[in-house]
């Protein structure tokens, strides 16, 4: 791992710890309790993609939360910058992580395939 990659990973780790804290300072209940799953910084650490946990929110609520997060993004940047003493905080892009949903769907498909194979093998016997 190069020194640049180490710095990027360290920044991602710091942001992953500080963003929930920054969200908790907000008065908006729609976004103050969101869980940060992962933070991925760009190469130059100017941009950060923040993945949030969608559990308990439907599509409409997710859209409203993303809209509100875009509005409070400058506050979050100031909070991060002041907390860490950084000269500049990255620009945030918020997304809800859907990987868990995809994994669950794939597991269900594999279970269906396995059960069909088992039933076919029983029929042949």
N, C-alpha and C positions, 0 to 999 in steps of 0.2 A: 504494500500500500504506500502510495506516495504521500509526502507531507500535505499536499493540497487536498487529497482525499480524506486524510485524517482530520484536517480542519473542517471540511464539509460535514463529515460524520459527527464531529463535536458540535457544530452549529445545529445540526438536525436534532441531536439529543437535547441540547439546551432548549430549543424551540418546543420540542415535544413535552418538556417539563413545564415551561413557562406559559404556553398558550392556554391550557386549562385554567391556570391561575388567573390569567388576564381575562378569560371569558367569565370567570366567577365574579369578577369585580363589576360586571355589567348588571344593570337593573332589569334587563329583559329576560324573563324566564324561558322564553323559547330557545335562547342560545346560551344562556349561562351554565346550563348543565350538560352541554354536549361533550362527548368523549373524543379526544384526539387519539386516533389509532396509529397514525404514522405521519411523519413530516419528511418530504424529499426536497432538498435544496438543489437549485441549478448549479452548474459548474462554478460560476463566479459568486454564488451565494447571494445574488441580487433578488432572486425569486424563490419562493418556497410553496410547494404544493402540499396542502394540509388535508389529510384524509380523516373524515369524521365517521363516527359510528351511527348508522341510520336506524338502529333498533328503537322501536316505539314511535316512529314518525312515518306518516304516509307521504305520498308523493307531493301533495299540496303543502304539507307542513315543511317538508324538506326544501321546497322551492322558496317558501317564505323565510326559512332560516338562512338559506344562502343569500337571499336578497338583503336580509338584515346584517349578515356578516360582512357583506361588501360595504355597507354603510359604516360599520364600526371598525373597519380595517385600519384607518388612521389612528384610532385610539389604541388598538392592539399593537401597532408598530411603535407608538410612543411608549407604551408600557414596557415592551421588550427592550427597547433602546435604553430607557431609563434604568431598568432593572439590571441590565448587564453592563451598562456604561459604554455601549457601542456607539460609534459615530452614526451608523446607519443600520436600520433593520430591513430585512427583505420584504418585498411585496408579496402578499399572501393571495393564493388562489385556493378556495375552499371547495372540496368535493366530498360527497358521501361515498364511503367505501362499499362497493357491492361485491367484492371478492367472496365474502362469506356466503352470500346468496347463490353465487355461481357454483361454489364448492358443494353446497347443500343440494342443488339441483343435479349436479353431476353424480354425487353419491346416490341419490334416488334413482337415477338412470342405471347406474351400475348394479344397484340392488335388484331392479327390474330385470336386467339382463341375466343376473345370476339366478334369480328365481325361475325364469323361463328355461334356462339351461337345466336346472335341477328337475323341473317338471318334465322336460323332454327326455332326460335320462331315465326318469322313473317310468315313463310311458314305454320306452324301449325295453325295459327289463321285464 
